[in-house]
Amino acid sequence: MPMLDFTLLYFFIPVFFIISITPGLCMTLALTMGMAIGIKKTMKMMVGELSGVLLISLTAVVGGGTIISNYPTAFEIFKYLGGGYLFYVGIQMCRNIGKMSLNTDGSHSFGQTGYELAAQGFITAIANPKGWAFFLAMVPSFMNYDKPLVPQMLAMVIIILIIEFVSLMIYASGGKALNEILTKTGNVRFINRVAGILMMLVGIWLALS
């Protein structure tokens, strides 16, 4: 008897890819950081974001929504703090100051550590209630509870992380390409403003979602 229900997995892959590639909080953050700091540094943010997605997906499969229902106040505080920080970073970028802003000559005196970037990605993923709602609603429906759960969980988590990483890279690459186009025309301050506004919108989106 096979331990995996491949029919459910085959359906899950295209469904999750469509949902993952659709613009959302984490994809907008990847686009913004790709524009502001490049793909290589944005990948450090992806480590945190994927860690958050891993935690959410495992929670959805194992325990449902008990964390959100048992600690709603803590979840709200976490969400507002994360959104407020991203909004603050966006304001700094609009003013051409701060750790993520490009210098006016197009160079970058980047000051954020890998841990800070990973924390931004993790907070954005974990504090997004729409992400929790999606995983809680969808992931269990693709589990066959008549078969062993551990192999199914492992396969589904691997699929989720691979698809999410590919989607993040697509958005980060798009941001990097946009940066290169604008830098060639000498619009460095414009890059900072666009990236800053996007970062502010992500913060507002996170806080109000």
Backbone as a ProteinNet text record, in pm:
[ID]
protein_1_A
[PRIMARY]
MPMLDFTLLYFFIPVFFIISITPGLCMTLALTMGMAIGIKKTMKMMVGELSGVLLISLTAVVGGGTIISNYPTAFEIFKYLGGGYLFYVGIQMCRNIGKMSLNTDGSHSFGQTGYELAAQGFITAIANPKGWAFFLAMVPSFMNYDKPLVPQMLAMVIIILIIEFVSLMIYASGGKALNEILTKTGNVRFINRVAGILMMLVGIWLALS
[TERTIARY]
85.4	0	88.6	76.3	160.6	129	235.4	219.6	169.8	180.3	138	19.8	-67.7	-177.7	-133.7	-75.5	-16.1	-120.5	-240.9	-346.4	-368.6	-376.7	-394.1	-273.4	-152.5	-31.6	-25.2	-65.2	-63	-158.7	-269.5	-362.2	-308.9	-241.7	-193.3	-87.1	1.7	114	66.8	-18.6	-60.9	-145.9	-227.6	-312.1	-225.7	-126.1	-43.1	46.1	93.2	176.7	98.6	-23.7	-106.6	-126	-153.9	-175.4	-45	65.9	195.4	242.9	225.7	277	190.8	69.9	-18.1	39.7	39.7	96.6	34	119	75.2	180.6	167.4	260.3	404.6	430	568.1	625.9	544.2	593.5	624.3	540.4	566.7	693.8	714.8	837.2	959.7	950.8	1061.8	1090.7	986	1002.1	1071.5	1026.2	1082	1229.1	1260.8	1399.2	1488.6	1435.2	1513.1	1549.7	1458.5	1483.4	1583.3	1573.6	1653.6	1792.5	1803	1930.5	1983.8	1910.4	1959.5	1914.3	1931.7	1880.3	1955.4	2087.9	2168.2	2130.7	2117	2080.1	1933.5	1848.2	1706.9	1687.1	1778.4	1767.8	1778.5	1845.8	1852.3	1714.7	1640.2	1502.5	1418.5	1445.8	1368.9	1386.2	1504.4	1526.3	1424.6	1405.6	1308.4	1166.2	1136.6	1001.1	965.6	1058.4	1033.6	1023.9	1098.6	1086.4	947.3	895.6	759.7	656	672.8	581	585.7	705.6	721.5	643.4	657.4	587.2	435.9	387.9	243.8	189.4	260.1	211.2	207.6	310.5	311.4	199	176.7	68.8	-66.4	-82.2	-209.1	-237.3	-133.6	-151.1	-174.5	-101.3	-103.5	-214.2	-219.7	-305.7	-414.4	-426.2	-529.4	-501.3	-605.2	-590.7	-585.2	-536.3	-539.2	-451.3	-337.4	-248	-316.9	-378.5	-445.1	-562.9	-642.5	-762	-727.6	-617.7	-581	-506.7	-436.1	-356.4	-384.6	-510.5	-543.9	-478.1	-465.7	-405.4	-257.6	-186.2	-44	-23.7	-110.8	-101.6	-122.3	-220.5	-246.6	-128.2	-71.4	44	161.4	186.3	294.5	273.9	151.2	118.2	140	94.7	109.9	255.9	331.9	473.7	548.9	520.3	584.8	547.9	420.2	376	434.5	441.3	497.5	644.4	718.3	861.6	883.2	808	821.6	783.6	682.3	642.4	754.4	818.7	931.2	1047	1079.4	1187	1151.1	1023.8	979.7	994.4	962.8	978.8	1125.5	1213.7	1356.8	1402.2	1353.8	1393.6	1342.6	1221	1166.3	1249.3	1310.6	1393.2	1539.8	1567.7	1703.8	1800.8	1750.4	1835.5	1804.2	1879.3	1853.3	1938	1926.4	2014	1984.7	1863.5	1827.5	1829.1	1858.1	1853	1978.1	1958.1	2070.9	2131.6	2263.5	2327	2294.3	2308.5	2269.7	2355.6	2473	2555.9	2526.3	2422.7	2384.2	2448.5	2547	2610.6	2522.3	2565.9	2483.9	2572	2549	2620.2	2529.9	2497.2	2397	2441.4	2348.1	2386	2310.7	2207.4	2130.6	2201.8	2194.9	2256.3	2163.5	2219.1	2138.1	2027.2	2053.1	1951.3	1835.1	1867.3	1761.9	1674.9	1737.7	1661.5	1574.1	1631.6	1555.1	1437.9	1460.3	1352.9	1239.6	1273.3	1169.5	1084.9	1150	1076	991.1	1047.1	974.3	851.5	869.4	757.5	647.7	686.3	587.6	506.5	573.2	502.3	412.7	467.4	394.2	278.5	299.1	198.6	90.2	93.3	-6.4	-123.6	-237.3	-350.2	-406.6	-391	-440.2	-361.2	-230.2	-149.8	-197.8	-225.6	-277.9	-411.6	-500.7	-633.6	-623	-533	-515.1	-467.6	-363.5	-308.6	-407.2	-476.2	-571.6	-687.5	-724.7	-838.1	-798.2	-677.4	-642.9	-561	-456.2	-362.8	-432.4	-516.6	-580.3	-664.8	-720.4	-805.9	-726.7	-594.9	-510.1	-438.1	-480.2	-424.6	-522.4	-469.9	-550.5	-528.1	-626.3	-608	-624.3	-647	-647.2	-508.5	-413.2	-275.3	-185.5	-62.5	29.5	49.2	39	43.6	185.2	283.3	418.6	475.6	468.5	520.4	446.3	315.3	237.6	278.3	295.8	338.5	473.8	566.6	700.3	696.7	622.3	612.8	547.9	442.2	370.4	454.8	525.9	610.8	722.7	783.8	889.7	835.3	717.8	655.2	626.5	571.9	538.2	662.6	770.1	891.9	956.3	957.9	1017.8	939.3	807.2	724	732.8	730.6	739.5	873.9	981.5	1114	1120.9	1068.8	1069.3	990.6	875.8	794.7	866.7	929.8	1005.1	1119.8	1188.8	1299.5	1250.4	1135.1	1078.6	1052.9	992.4	962.6	1089.8	1184.7	1310.5	1387.7	1386.3	1454.1	1388.1	1255.6	1185	1222.5	1233.8	1275.5	1417	1506.7	1645.2	1652.8	1574.6	1573.3	1522.2	1420	1366.6	1470	1543.6	1650.7	1754.6	1796.5	1899.8	1852.9	1726.1	1671.4	1670.9	1625	1615.2	1751.7	1844.4	1978.6	2048.3	2028.4	2091.1	2042.4	1922.1	1868.8	1894.7	1967.9	2005.6	1895.2	1797.1	1683.7	1699.8	1815.6	1841.5	1745.2	1722.8	1629	1488.1	1453.5	1322.2	1311.9	1420.9	1422.8	1395.5	1464.8	1444.5	1299.8	1241.5	1103.3	1005.2	1024.2	934.4	945.2	1068.9	1089.7	1036.1	1056.6	1008.3	856.5	790.6	643.8	590.3	652.8	611.3	628.9	741.3	766.6	662.1	627	523.5	388.8	357.7	231.4	227.1	341.9	348.1	322.4	382.2	359.5	214.5	150.4	8.4	-76.8	-44.7	-116.7	-109.8	9.9	28.3	-50.6	-43.7	-109.8	-262.2	-315.8	-461.4	-523.2	-438.7	-494	-556.4
-120.1	0	124.6	212.3	332.5	427	491.8	581.9	719.7	752.3	882.9	868.3	966.8	973.7	1068.4	1009.8	1092.2	1172.2	1123	1197.9	1333.1	1332.7	1457.7	1549	1492.5	1573.4	1635	1559.6	1612.5	1730.8	1725.5	1838.1	1954.9	1921.2	2024.6	2113.5	2055.3	2131.4	2249.6	2231.7	2348.5	2446.9	2393.8	2483.2	2574.1	2514.3	2595.5	2690.8	2648.5	2738.1	2862.9	2845.1	2960.3	3054.6	2997.3	3081.5	3147.6	3074.3	3127.9	3242	3228.2	3327.4	3452.1	3443.8	3560.8	3665.7	3794.6	3899	3899.3	3903.1	3907.9	3977.3	3967.6	4035.8	3993.4	3864.2	3815.9	3839.1	3824.4	3847.3	3995.6	4081.9	4225.5	4263.1	4201.2	4225.8	4179.3	4063.6	4013.2	4106.7	4155.7	4250.6	4377.8	4428.6	4551.6	4535.2	4425.7	4404	4372.9	4300.8	4276.7	4406.6	4501.7	4632.8	4712.4	4701.5	4787.3	4731	4600.2	4545.7	4429.9	4389.7	4283.3	4144.9	4048.8	3913.8	3841.8	3853.1	3777.6	3810.5	3939	3978.3	3947.6	3957.1	3925.9	3778.7	3693.5	3551.6	3528.1	3617.9	3605.8	3631.4	3725.1	3745.8	3622.1	3557.4	3438.6	3325.7	3315.6	3211.9	3227.5	3350.6	3376.1	3354	3398.9	3383.2	3236.7	3158.8	3015.5	2943.1	2990	2931.7	2956.5	3077.3	3108.9	3024.2	3008.2	2924.8	2779.8	2732.9	2596.5	2579.2	2675.9	2668.3	2670	2758.3	2768.9	2640.8	2587.3	2467.3	2347.5	2331.9	2221.7	2237	2360.2	2385.1	2353.5	2389.5	2364.4	2215.2	2138.2	1993.8	1925.1	1968.7	1896.7	1943.8	2078.7	2123.4	2221.9	2258.1	2353.5	2492.1	2563.9	2704.8	2731.7	2636.7	2653.9	2769.4	2793.7	2900.9	3035.7	3060.9	3189.6	3205.2	3098.9	3110.1	3124.5	3066.3	3071.4	3199.1	3260.1	3379.5	3491.1	3536	3638.6	3773	3811.7	3942.2	3945.2	3839.2	3831.6	3834	3766.7	3764.2	3904.2	3977.9	4114.5	4206.2	4196.8	4279.4	4249.5	4122.6	4079.2	4135.8	4132.4	4181	4331.5	4408.6	4554	4596.6	4528.6	4561.4	4535.4	4421.8	4389.9	4490.3	4523.9	4622	4759.1	4798.2	4928.6	4938.9	4830.8	4832.9	4844.9	4768.5	4777.4	4916.9	4977.6	5113	5212	5195.6	5282.5	5270.3	5145.9	5124.7	5191.9	5182.3	5245.9	5396.8	5458.8	5604	5642.8	5567.1	5595.5	5585.1	5484.1	5467.1	5581.9	5628.6	5742.6	5868.6	5877.7	5994.6	5974.8	5862.6	5830.4	5814.5	5763.1	5734.8	5593.5	5546.8	5416.2	5307.1	5188.2	5077.5	5018	5035.6	4970.4	5063.6	5191.6	5288.1	5282	5302.4	5319.3	5457.1	5467.4	5597.4	5668.2	5799	5875.7	5843.5	5783.7	5744.5	5602.9	5539.3	5404.6	5295	5328.3	5227.6	5199.6	5102.9	5063.3	5040.3	5117.6	5097.3	5019.8	4898.4	4818.1	4785.9	4803.9	4787.3	4680.2	4622.3	4521.7	4387.4	4318.1	4185.4	4080.9	3963.1	3853.5	3816	3825.9	3795	3894.4	4022.4	4123.4	4099.6	4065.8	4037.2	3913.5	3808.5	3686.4	3713.7	3799.8	3833.6	3905.8	3995.3	4064.7	3965.2	3869.4	3769.5	3680.9	3640.7	3553.8	3623.3	3747.6	3823	3844.2	3879.4	3903.3	3777.7	3661.6	3536.2	3496.5	3501.7	3454.9	3547.3	3678.6	3774.8	3800.6	3729.9	3749.3	3653.9	3702.7	3612.9	3545.9	3611	3549.9	3422.8	3423.7	3304.3	3190.3	3222.4	3120.3	3067.6	3159.1	3118.3	3026.8	3061.8	2980.6	2839.7	2830.2	2699	2615.8	2680.6	2606.7	2553.7	2629.9	2589.2	2487.8	2502.3	2423.7	2299.5	2313.6	2201.9	2075	2081.6	1957.2	1888.4	1965.1	1905.1	1821.2	1839.1	1759.4	1647.6	1621.8	1511.8	1394.1	1276.3	1154.8	1094.5	1108.7	1068.1	917.6	845.9	700.3	642.8	728.1	686.7	748.8	697.9	756.7	907	984.8	1130.3	1185.2	1124	1179.1	1186.2	1079.7	1091.1	1195.6	1206.7	1307.5	1448.4	1467.4	1598	1636.5	1541.4	1568.6	1605.5	1528.3	1556.9	1692.2	1722.1	1848	1968.2	1956.2	2066.3	2093.8	1987.7	2005	2076.3	2034.9	2098.4	2245.3	2273.8	2412.2	2500.4	2452.4	2533.2	2555.8	2453.5	2469.5	2570.2	2556.7	2648	2789.9	2803.6	2937	3002.2	2924.8	2978.4	3023.1	2942.9	2979.9	3109.7	3121.7	3242.1	3364.4	3350.2	3460.6	3503.8	3407.5	3439.3	3512.4	3474.9	3543.3	3690.1	3715.9	3854.1	3932.7	3870.2	3938.2	3970.3	3878.8	3901.9	4015.5	4022.5	4133.5	4266.9	4269	4391.5	4431.4	4334.3	4361.1	4415.5	4357.2	4403.9	4547.7	4578.4	4714.7	4812.5	4769.5	4852.2	4884.8	4785.2	4806.5	4900.8	4889.9	4979.8	5123.7	5143.6	5279	5337.2	5252.5	5301.7	5354.3	5288.9	5332.8	5470.7	5505.2	5636.9	5740.3	5702.7	5796.9	5826.7	5740	5765.6	5692.6	5712.4	5641	5684.6	5814.3	5862.4	5808.5	5796.6	5743.2	5596.6	5519.9	5379.8	5371.9	5457.3	5458.2	5490.1	5585.8	5625.4	5514.3	5453.1	5344.7	5228.7	5187.4	5077.5	5113.7	5239.6	5284.2	5282.1	5330.3	5330.1	5187.7	5098.4	4958.2	4897.5	4930.1	4878.3	4931.4	5059.8	5117.7	5049.2	5021.4	4955.3	4813.8	4744.6	4611.2	4620.1	4723.1	4740.5	4767.3	4856.4	4886.5	4762.7	4693.4	4571.2	4467.7	4451.6	4353.4	4393.6	4521.5	4567.8	4560.3	4585.7	4592.8	4462.2	4365.1	4239.7	4154.1
0	0	0	-100.7	-105.8	9.3	59.4	173.6	131.6	1.7	-48.1	-141.6	-137.2	-232.9	-344.2	-450.1	-555.4	-632.4	-637.9	-706.6	-639.7	-506.2	-432.9	-450.6	-449.5	-466	-605.3	-707.6	-843.8	-858.5	-788.8	-790.5	-707.2	-598.4	-506.3	-571.2	-651.2	-708.8	-793.4	-894.9	-973.7	-894.2	-803	-722.9	-636.1	-568.5	-480.4	-559.6	-677.4	-757.8	-799.4	-842.6	-882.4	-764.9	-648	-528.9	-486.6	-492.9	-448.9	-538.1	-668.1	-762.3	-767.1	-712.1	-707.7	-613.3	-653.7	-566.9	-428.6	-328.3	-189.5	-106.1	24.5	114.7	91.6	95.2	85.2	-53.6	-157.8	-293.2	-316	-261.8	-273.3	-198.1	-82.4	-6.3	-84.7	-151	-232.2	-349.2	-413.8	-523.9	-476.2	-362	-306.8	-270.6	-200.9	-160.1	-279.8	-378.3	-498.9	-567.7	-565	-624.3	-541.9	-410.6	-323	-293.6	-272.5	-224	-307.7	-412.2	-499.2	-455.7	-545.2	-522.9	-411.7	-411.4	-315.3	-172.2	-141.1	-4.6	23.2	-79.6	-61.3	-24.8	-69.9	-37.2	113.4	185.4	331.5	392.8	334.2	377.9	349.5	235.1	196.8	297.5	358	459.8	573.1	619	724.4	677.6	555.5	503.3	487	433.2	414.7	548.9	649	783.1	838.9	815.1	858.2	786.8	655.7	577.8	626.1	658.4	710.7	839.8	930.1	1058.1	1038.5	950.8	927.2	866	765.9	697.7	791.9	875.5	971.6	1073.3	1117.7	1213.2	1151.1	1022.9	954.8	943.3	915.8	899.1	1033.3	1135	1263.2	1355	1375.7	1483.3	1448.2	1321.9	1286.6	1340	1376.6	1412.9	1561.2	1640.5	1785.3	1831.5	1763.4	1806.8	1793.6	1678.3	1656.8	1752.1	1768.5	1852	1999.9	2044.6	2186.8	2224.2	2126.8	2156.3	2055.9	2045.7	1945.7	1971.9	2099.7	2131.7	2095.9	2131	2097.8	1947	1875	1729.3	1671.6	1724.8	1676.9	1705.3	1825.5	1860.9	1768	1745.7	1656.4	1516.5	1470	1336	1325.2	1424.9	1420.6	1433.1	1517.7	1531.9	1401.4	1338	1210.8	1102.4	1092.5	993.8	1019.6	1147	1181.5	1146.6	1168.6	1135.8	985.7	906.2	761	711	772.2	734.5	764.9	880.1	919.2	820.9	782	684.4	552	511.7	388	391.3	503	516.8	500.4	562.6	549.7	404.8	335	195.5	108.9	135.4	60.6	82.9	200.3	233.5	193.1	123.6	79.4	195.3	307.6	422.2	470.1	566.5	624.4	563	620.3	584.4	447.4	395.8	270.6	150.5	170.2	60.1	-25.4	-154.9	-245.7	-226.7	-241	-242.3	-373.5	-375.6	-494	-616	-596.6	-710.2	-758	-696.9	-737.3	-656	-570.6	-486.6	-365.2	-285.2	-171.5	-50.3	54.5	181.2	275.4	233.8	303.1	444.8	542.1	681.1	757	700.5	772.4	770.7	883	891.9	830.9	807.8	756.9	852.9	983.4	1082.9	1076.6	1055.8	1046.1	923.5	811.9	690.3	708.1	766.2	789.5	883	983.4	1077	1005.5	911.7	834.7	757.1	691.7	616	705.8	819.5	911.7	968.5	1012.3	1070	966.4	843.3	738.6	709.7	708.4	682.6	799.8	921.2	1038.4	1074.4	1059.6	1105.3	1001.6	889.6	785	808.3	856.8	885.6	761.5	644.9	522	489.9	522.8	502.4	590.2	717.2	808.4	757.1	716.8	670.6	548.9	457	336.7	371.4	453.1	485.7	567	659.9	742	658.9	555	472.4	365.3	308.8	191	220	302.1	320.1	370.6	474.5	521.3	415	320.8	218.3	118.7	115.8	27.3	102.6	225	303.5	300.9	281.5	289.6	428.5	516.2	655.5	674.8	564.6	570.9	546.5	511.2	486.5	593.4	607.8	707.2	684.8	789.9	776.8	759	824.7	821.5	679.4	599.7	462.5	380.2	400.3	327.8	369.6	500.6	550.3	493.3	493.3	442.7	295.3	216.6	73.5	47.5	120.5	98.4	141	251.6	298	198.2	144.2	44.2	-79	-125.2	-242	-214.1	-96.3	-59.4	-59.4	2.3	13.6	-122.8	-208.1	-341.2	-423.8	-426.5	-505.6	-451.3	-319.7	-259.1	-290.5	-285.3	-317.2	-462.9	-554.7	-696.9	-718.1	-654.3	-668.2	-613.1	-496.7	-437.2	-528.4	-589.2	-678.9	-803.4	-853.8	-970.8	-937.9	-822.9	-783.6	-753	-683.2	-652.1	-780.6	-876.5	-1004.3	-1081	-1074	-1137.6	-1075.4	-942.4	-874.4	-911.9	-920.1	-959.1	-1101.2	-1192.5	-1331.4	-1339.5	-1262	-1260.1	-1206.6	-1104	-1048.8	-1155.1	-1232.2	-1333.8	-1442.9	-1480.7	-1583.3	-1534.6	-1412.1	-1358.8	-1325.3	-1279.2	-1247.7	-1372.2	-1485.2	-1609.9	-1652.7	-1613.8	-1649.4	-1540.5	-1437.5	-1332.7	-1232.9	-1221.6	-1132.3	-999.2	-933.9	-809	-700	-688.7	-586.8	-613.6	-741	-776.9	-734.4	-749.8	-706.2	-556.5	-479.7	-334.3	-299.4	-371.4	-340.7	-376	-493	-533.1	-435	-404.1	-309.9	-171.7	-131.3	-1	7.5	-98.5	-100.5	-96.5	-173.3	-171.4	-31.5	32.5	166.7	265	253	338.9	315.7	190	158.8	215.6	210.5	270.4	420.5	485.3	628.5	662.1	584.4	607.2	580.9	472.1	434.3	546.1	601.4	709	833.2	869.4	992	981.6	863.2	846.9	798.9	761.5	707.8	818.4
[MASK]
+++++++++++++++++++++++++++++++++++++++++++++++++++++++++++++++++++++++++++++++++++++++++++++++++++++++++++++++++++++++++++++++++++++++++++++++++++++++++++++++++++++++++++++++++++++++++++++++++++++++++++++++++

